Amino acid sequence: MQSTVLRYFYQVGRTGSLTAAAERLHVAVSAVSRQIAKLEEETGVPLFERRARGMVLTQAGEVLMSYARRNLLELEQVLAEVKGINAVGQTLVTVASSEGFAWDLLPNVMAQFRQQYPGMQFKLNVVGANHASRMLADGEADISITYSLAPVEGLSVSYREAAPIFALMRRDHPLAQRRLLSLGDLQPYPLALPEESSTVRQLFDIACGMRGLLFAPAFTSHSLGAVYRFTQQSQQAVALGGFLTAHGRAAEDGMALVPMAESELHQRTLQVQTMAARKLPPAVAAFSDFLIAAMRQVEVQQDLHSA
């Protein structure tokens, strides 16, 4: 049903290697090479740049790659419908997300969804925000959930909401009863922060730079769980993070979340993303709607907390 040359092209574009593509397709390297040469001859343009360390898509190749991804996904959906296994509750949904959503939100929502559709299967990939979007664009995930600072080309945003950064601390902390905090308020206390590539850290660094503030964090880590635990065990420590990430656990653990005043700390959005122009299978669409409804409930709590 699917053109052999298109399948071969997709695998070379995805792996950047004739050899790796041949291994995935279980054919000889020469067969893959012939198909790519045939396709370039038919199109009349080079689709790859041949480099010492592999194959890199040209601009024309990127256009064809976008089509090939959608073609593969749509074929999978059609085959599922033909086989009669496309009913909600009988489908694997692959989700890519950054760590904060994997703490409580996604496991909870997935478990609740399976109560309605017990046959539903989920695969959750916990990766960095950029990686989550890239997995979606490459057809390796059905849905991605991330914090974002800017639009991502090639993706459709099913849902977005403001995701301001909050200060997190123990309820017996001197600042815990404040209605609003500034970065200057945090300077006397040990600060726990995520690593530099996170949206929290990027916006924190921008806000500090604009105000000439300097901090020497007492604790930094790529693990949000480690940052949270350090703050929980340190009477004076303050961490920065998203409301959705921590609100459920904070309520159980005797922790407080306090809004921050700086406008720079309000510049990111929470996004549920899907591949642009892709018609989602019914099961994926149903789960996406269920997830968005759960996020809207948390947004209401966040608004009340910030009021």
N, C-alpha and C positions, 0 to 999 in steps of 0.2 A: 504493500500500500504506500510505502514511503520510498522515495527515490534513493537508490543506493548512494549516488554521488552526494546527495544532500546530507545523508547520515555520516558519510566519510568526512565531508567538509566540516560538519558541526564538531566532530570529535577532534579534528586537527586544530580548529579554532579554539576549542575549549582547553586542550592540553598544551598547545603550542609546540607539538612534536609529532612527526610522522610515526615514529616508533611507539610512542605512548598511545596514539590513536589506534594503531594496528593491534596493540595488546588489548585494548578495550573492545575492539570489534572482532577479535579472534581471527584476523586475516594477516596475510603477509604485508610487510612494509611496501613492497613494490606495487601491490594492489591499491593501497591507499594513495601512493604517489601518482599512479596512472589516473585515478579518478580526479585528483586535484588538478592535474595537468589538463584533463579533458574539460573540466568545468571552466578553467581559466581560458581555454581555447574557445569555448562556446560563448562566454561573456565578453571576450575580447579585452579584458583588463586583468592586471595582476591582483589576486585576492590576498596574497601573503608576501611579506618581505622575508626572504631567506637570510637568516643570520647564523653565525657560528653556533649559537646556543639554542637555536630553534626557529620556529615560524611565528611571525607576528602579523596580525591582520592589518591590511591596508584600510583606507577609508571605505573603499568599495566593499572590502571583505566584512567590515563592521556592519554595513547595511544588510548584506546577505545573512550574516550571523544572527541579526535580530529577527529576521524572517524565519530562519531555521529553528530558533528556540521556540517561537510561537507554534510553528508547524509540528514540532515534536510533542509539545504539551497538548495541543488540540487533537492530535492523533491518539494519544493515550486516552483522552476523554471519550472519543468516538468508540474506540475499542472497548472501553469499559461499558458504554451504553449497549453495544452490540452483545456483549457477554452477559448483560443484565446484572452487573455488579456495581452500578453507579448510584444505588440508593444511599441516602444519608444513613450513616451508621455502618457502612460496609466499605469505607474508603480510608486510606492513609493520608493524613494531612501533615505536611512538613512545614515547620515554623522555625524561622531564624530570629533570634532576639538578642539584645544586649543583656548583661547579667541581672540588672535590677528587675526586669520583668519575669525572670526565671525563679526569683525567690519565692513569691507567693501567687502573684496574679495569674500567670499562665498555668501552673499546675492546678490551681484551684478551679479556674474556668474550664480547663480540659476535663477535670474530674466531674464537674457539674454537667458538662455537655454529654459525657459518656453515660450519665444516669438516664438521659433521654434516649441515647443511641448507643447501647452497650457494645456493639460491634465496631465502633469507631476506633481507629488507631492514630496515634500521634507520634511524631518524631520532632523533638525540640533540640535545635542547635544553638548553643549559647556561645556567642562570638561578639566581637566588637561591633559598634554601630555601623561603620563603613562596610565591614565584612558581611553583615546581615543584609544590607541593601545589595551588595554585589552578588551574594548567593541567590537572591531573588531575580536579579537581572540575568544571571546565568542559568536560570531554570532549575536551580538546586533546592529551592524552597517555594512553597505556595504563597506564604504570607511572611512578612517581616514586621517586627514591632521594635522601634528604636526611638531614641531621642535624636532630634536633628536640628542643625543650625542653619541649613540651607536646602533648597530643593535638590532632588536627585534626578538626573536625566534618565529617561527610559522607564520610570516607575510611575504608577498611579497611586495617589494617596486616598484611601478609602475613608480615613478618619484622622483628624488632627485636633489637638487641643493644646492650649498653653501649658507649659510644664516648668513653672518657676522653681528656683532652688530654695530649699528651706534649711535652716540650722537645726541640727539634731543633737540632743543632749539628754542627760538623765533628768528626771523630774525634780530632783533635789539640787539641781544646778542653780547658781545665782541668777542666771538669765532665763530660766525656764518659764517664768510667769509673765515675761514681757509679751506684748501684743505684736511688736515689730522690732527687728534688730538691724543694725548697720554693720558693715565690716569693721569699722572702728571699735564697736562694742566687743568684738571677738578678740582683739589684740592681747588682752591680759591673760588669755586662756590657751591651753595646749590645743592645737588644731590637728584634726585627722582628715586627710584628703585622699581622693583617688589619684591614679597616675595621670600623666600629662595629656594623654590622648583622649581622655574622657571629656564629655561636654561640660560636666560640672567644673573640672579643673580649667578648661579653656576659658569659660566665662568668668571664673574666679580670678584668673590671672589678668584678664582684660580689665575687670572692674578695679582690681588693685592698682594696675598700671595707670589707669586714668586718674586715680586719687593719690598717687605717690605713696601707697601703703606697702609695707614690707612685712612678710610673715616667714617664720622658720617653722614649718610644720613639725609637730612632734611625732607624727606617724603618717606614712604614705604607703599605698599598696595598690596593685592592679585588681585586688579582690575587694569588692564592696562588702562582702561578708566579714572580712578581716577589719575593715575600717569601722563597720558597725560594732563588732565585738569589742574592739579597742575602746571605742567611745562608751559602750555600755559598762565596761570594767573600770573606767577612769572617771572619778568623781568630778573633775574640773574640765574634762575634754569636751570639745565641740566638733562635730562633723558637718559636712554640707552634702545634701543629696535631694532627690526628688520625693515628693509627697507619696506618689503611687508606689514607689519602691519600698518605703519604710513604714507607712502609716499603720498597716495591720500588725506588724511585728512590734512596732513601738508601743502601741496600745497594750499589748500583752506583756511587754518587758519593762513597763514603767519608764518609758522614754517620752520626751516631748519634742514636738516639731514646731518651730517658730518661723514665720515668714521673714524674708530678707527685703530690705528697702531698695537696694541698688537696682536701677533699671536694667543694667547689663545682665543681672542674674535672672531676668524674666524673658530672655531673648530666644530660648529654645522651645521647640514644640515636640510633643509626643505624636508619633505617626504610626498608623497601620497602613502598610504598603502592599501593593500587589503589582504584578507585571503589567505594564501599559498595554492596552489593546487585547489583553487575554480575557476570554470568557471563562469565568471560574466554574469548575464543576459544582453541582448542587451542594455536595457535602462541604466543600471548601467555603462556598458562599454562605451556607448556613452557619458554619462555625465562625466566620468573620463577623456576621451580624450579631451572634451571641457574644463574642468577645467585645465588640464595640459597645453593646448595651451594658456590659459589666464595667467598662471603662467610664462610661457616662455617669454611672452611679458613684464611682470614686471621684469624678470631677466635681460633683455636687458637694461631696464631703470636703474636698480641697477648698472650694469657694467659701464654704461655711467656716472653715478653719482660718482662712485668710481675712475674713470680714472683721 
